[in-house]
Amino acid sequence: MRRNVDLNETIQSKAPLKAWLFIGILLTMGPVFGFAATLFGMTGAYYHLKTTGGEMVNPANLEETIIWSQYSTIIGLVVCPFGVGMILYALINMRRIDRSEQSPN
């Protein structure tokens, strides 16, 4: 009976760590999302250049999409280290839980 209770406690104690692991993976993929947003933003800027027909383009019209592209890349690069930290935290603590289960106490 005690082993069954320990198993339930282990599952409950690992649940938040699995959430940390999942969120960490998403944050680690931040540069990929930032790069994708950069592609969409720059495509929007180039589309605006194309639709003007080669006339003089007002830089203020392009500014919004280019700035959005740059911000998304910067945000992706900033959140990535936090994701790595969350992954390491979750994996280390999951391993500690597994080791404590295996101890003869």
DAKA-V171282 format. One record per backbone hydrogen bond with DSSP energy under -0.5 kcal/mol. NH is the residue of the N-H (numbers start at 1). CO is the residue of the C=O. Records with the same first field share a line. If there is no record, write none. Layout:
NH->CO + CO
This chain:
5->1
6->2
7->3
8->4
9->5
10->6
11->7
12->8
13->9
14->10
15->11
16->12
18->14
19->15
20->16
21->17
22->18
23->19
24->20
25->21
26->22
27->23
28->24
29->25
30->27
31->28 + 76
32->29
33->29
34->30
35->31
36->32
37->33
38->34
39->35
40->36
41->37
42->38
43->39
44->40
45->41
46->42
47->43
48->44
49->45
50->46
51->47
52->48
53->50
54->49
55->52
59->57
61->58
62->58
63->59
64->60
66->62
67->63
68->64
69->65
70->66
71->67
72->68
73->69
74->70
75->71
76->72
77->73
78->74
79->75
80->76
81->77
82->78
83->79
84->80
85->81
86->82
87->83
88->84
89->85
90->86
91->87
92->88
93->89
94->90
95->91
96->92
97->93
98->94
99->95
100->96
101->97
102->98
103->99
